[in-house]
């Protein structure tokens, strides 16, 4: 199709006719090109997209990738992907043909990304490097699966970066109680931290809670949504995982406290958010409470770790804990294995007894009876 010049402002535009996925004839007009060549390049890439031709540029393919994958993802998940694609991938590989990008091209791109500095002036973290590479590999995998690309050059080049194990911090019950005492001057903050610590819910789950989620007769709270602040908008999404949909039983004192919390409001509707604050607000309140109480500063999410740690210390099983916090039991066992009391010495002693018929050590016998 030819391109046209707008005589009024001197820019160029392209008019393309095509057949959509339903077989219906469509027309698309793209305006505002500075030169005739830019308009022709856009038209050519558009036609390659419609033919699913892998000779299109990576930039053009990413538009298809977005159209295919974005409807299946949560908005915050897509925005994370989009940021990486726009800032870390397209500026370097965007103009290359999808079919011509080689493993060596990916290695050169990796070296360029490794040399960059983050917002803090420090090198990009190994975890983020791995995330960036995984996104590029995901794009090529999509092209292989649905558009007949032969090879994933990102996979052939090998990954960059690595998953960093973050130190798991948590408060003891005594530390939390010292902190909570300093929160009592602001009831909304106090009740928010009470829910986080004594129920082990996620921050987004807390901020999505509504009065309708509470059943005070049964002392339960339903966790079935999560709150995000995206591009200046309040967004309520489904929880992080399918397992995250759950009903959490509250201790009696917490059920009483949450009834007091609801009484703070004069006109709160059943589906209104109970904690109409932001994650930034909670972080600021955490800072304030830590300074006042003298307890070590931990992340908001570490209150969830603190809840799990408390339950382990109380003797509950990984299965019981996983049901409460919305995790798979295997994850609880793996992530918190160092907190569960070791039974290895007791097992070895009892096996020795089975083989030799000797006496079980006094300490082992005590441990087995506890």
N, C-alpha and C positions, 0 to 999 in steps of 0.2 A: 504494500500500500504506500502511496506517496505521502510525504509530509508537507505541511503548509506553513506559510509565513503570515503572521498577524501584522498587517500593514499599520495598524494603529499604534502598536508599541514596539514593533520590530522583533518580537519573539517568535519562536516556532512551535508548532504543535503537530501531534501525530493522531491520525484517526484509523483505528484498527477494527476490522470485523472478524468475528470468530464464532465458533460453535461451542456452547457450554456443555457441561457434563450430562445435561438432560437432552442434548441434541438440538437445542433451540439457538437460533441465530442471535448474536449479541453484537453490540458496538461499544467501543471504549475510546474515549478521547483524553489524551494527556497533553496539558498545556505548559507553557512557561519555559521552554528550552531556549538557551541563549544562542545556540547555533543549529544549523540544519543537521550537522553530523550528530549532535547529541540527541536530536529527535529521532534520527534514523537508528541510532544505537539502541535507544529505548524500545523502538518498534521491533527491532530484530530480537532483542532479549524477551520481549513479551510473547512473540511467536514461538520462540524456543520453549518458553515456560508452558505454553498451551500444548505443545507437542511432547512435553516431558523429555526434551532432548538434553542429554548430559553435556552437550557442548555449550550450554549456557554458563554464564559466570557464577561463581559461588554466591555473589551478592544477589543475583536473580533467583538462584535456587533457595536461598534463605527465605525469600518471600513465600515460596511454595511450602517450605518447611514450617513456617509460621502458620500458614493457612491450614495445613494438615494437623499440626500438633496443638496449637493454642486452644482450640475448643475443648480438648480433653484435659487440660491442666487447670489448676487453681490459678487465679490471677497473679498472686504473689510469686508462684513458681515460674510462670511465664516471664514476668518482669525481671527476675533474676537471670534467666536465660537470655532474654533480649539485651540486657546490659552487657553481658559477656560477648555476645555476638557483635554488638554495635561498637564496643570499645576495644575488644581484644582480638577479634578475628577479621572482620571486614576491612579495617584499615590496612591490613597486611596481605590478605589473600582474596579480598572481595572481587578484584578485577580479573583474577585468574579463571580460566575455564575449569569447571568442575572436573571434567574428564582428564585434564592435563596436570592437576596438582599431584606431585610425587611425594614419596616418603622423605626425600632430601629437602623438598620445599617445606615440609612440616618440621623437620629438624632445624632448618634455618629460622623458621617462625618461632620455635621453642626457644632457641638461643636469644632471639630478640626479646621475647616476653620475659625470660629469666633476667635480662639485664636491666629491666625497668624497676623503678622505685614506686612503692605504694604511696598512699596519701600521707602517711606519717614520715616519709622520707627514707624508709627502710625498704630492703628488697621485698618483693612479693612473697608471701608466706608459702611454704611447701604445700599446704592444704589447698590454697587458692590456685596455685599452679596446676595441681591435679584436677581441680574443678574446671578450670579453663580448658585443659586438654580433653577432658571427658566430654565437654560440650562440642568441641570440634569433631571428635570421634562420633558423637551421637548424630551429627549432621550427615556425615559420610555413611553411617549405618542406615540412616533413613533413605539415602539415595540408593544404596544397595538393595534394600528391602522392597522399595516401591518404584524405583526409576531405573533399574538395571545397570547401575554402576558396578564395575567388575571387582573393585578392590577398595579397601579402606586404608588410605595412606597414613592416617593418624595411628591406626593400630600397628601397621608395619614399622613406623618410626619409633614406637614405644612411648610409654607415658612419661610425663615429667612431674616432678613434685612427689609428695607422699602424704598420706593421712597422718596428721599429728594427733597424738593422744593428749587431750587436754587434762590437766590435773583436776581430779574430782574433789571439789571442796564441799564441806557440809558443816552445819552447826549441830552441836549437841543440844539436847532439850534445854539444858541450863543456859546455854548461850542464846537460844531463841527466846526464852522467857525474859532474859535481861533486855534483849532488843525490843520485844513486844511491849514491855513496860514503858519504854520511851515513846511508843507509838500511840499511847492512849490519849494524848492531847488532841489527836486528829482521828476521830472515830472511824471515818471512811478508810483511812490508811490502815488503822488497826485491824478492822474486819477483813480487809483485803489480804493482809499478811497472815491472818489466822486461817483463812481458807487455803492459802498456798501451802502453809506449813502442815496443818493438821489433815488436809485431804490429798496433798501431793499433786494437785492439778497444775497444768501448764499455765503460763502467764496469759496466753491468748484465750485459753478456756475460761479463765477467771474473768477477763474483761468482756466476754460474751454472755455472761450469766444474766438471766432475767428473773423477776419474781416468780414467773410461771415454772421455772426449773426446780423450785424447792417444794418438797412435800414435808411439812413439819410434823405431821402426824406420824409418818414413817421415818422421820429424821434422814431423808435422802435428798440428794441433789443430782439432777440429770445433766450429764456432760454430752452434748451432741452438736456443738458448734465452736467456732474459734473466731476471735476478733483480730483484724489487721487494719493498720492505717496505711493506705496506699494512695500516693499522689494527692494527699490532702483530703481523702475520702475515708469514711468509716466503712469497712467491708466485713461482713460476716460470712465465713466460709464453713465448710464441713470440717470436722476435726482432722488432725494430722494423719491418722491411719484409721482403718476400719475398726481395729481393736480399741481405738480411743473412744468410741461410742459406748458409754457405760453409765451405770447408776452407782453413785458413791454414798455409802452410809456415813453419816456424820455422828461424832460423839454427841452426847446430850448437851454438854456445855456449849458446843459450837452451834448446834441447832438453836439453842436459846439466844446466842449472840447474834445469829443471822436474822432472827425475828426482830431483835432490837435494831439491827441495821436497817431493815425494811421500814421500821417505824420512824426513821430519820426523815423520810420523804413524805410530802403532803399529797402529791398527785402522780405517783409513779404507776404507770400502766403495766399490766402483766408481761408485755413483751418488750418493755423498755430495758435498756442495759442498766444493771444495778450499779456497776462501778464505771461511771462515765468519766474516766480519766485515761491517760495514755501510758504507754510503757516508759516513756521518758519521766513522767511524774513518779511512777513507782520506783524507778532507779534513783531519782533525786531523794525520795523518802527513805530509801535504803541507805543512802549516804548519810542522811541526817540521823537516822536511828543508830547507825554504827558508830558515828562520832560521839553521840550522846551516851551510848551504853559501853563503848570501849571494846565491843566484840569485833572480830576480824571481818573485813568486807568480803562478801561473797556475791556471786551473781544472783539475780532473781531466780533463774532456773535451778540454782544450787539448792533452793528451798525444797525442790522436788527430790533432789538427792538426799537432803536431810530427812525428809519424810520416809524415804525407803530405808535409810540407815537406821532410823528409829524403829521401824517395823522389824527389821532384821534383828536388831538388838533385843526386841521383845520376843523373838523366837518364832515369828511367822515364816511360812515356807515361801519359796520363790513363786509358786503357783498362786497362792493367796495374794501376794503383793502385786503380781502382774495383773490380776483381775481388777485390783483397786486403782492402779495408776495407768492402766491402758497400754501395757507393754506385753510382748510375748514373754513367757516364762524363761525361755532360753536366753533372751536378752538380759533379764534380771540376773540370772545365774552368771552370765559372762561378764557383765559390766560391774557387778557388785560382789564378785567371787571372793575378793580379798576381805570382805566384811563378814561373810558367813563363817561360823566357827568350824575349824578344820576337824575332821573325823579320821584323818589318815592314821594318826598314832593309835587311836582306839581300834581301828580296823586291823592294823598289823598285829596288835597285841592279841586280839581275839582269834585271828588266824593262827598265831603261834600256839594259843591254847588248844585249838582244834587239832593241831598236828601233834603236839607234844603231851597234851594232857596236863600241862603245868598250871600253876596258879596265875590268875589274871592280876596284874599290878593293881595296887590299891587305888592309885589315881585313875587308872583306866576304868576300874569298877565303879568308882564314883561318877565318872563321866558317862558311863553307860546307863546309870540309874537316873541321871538328871533329865 
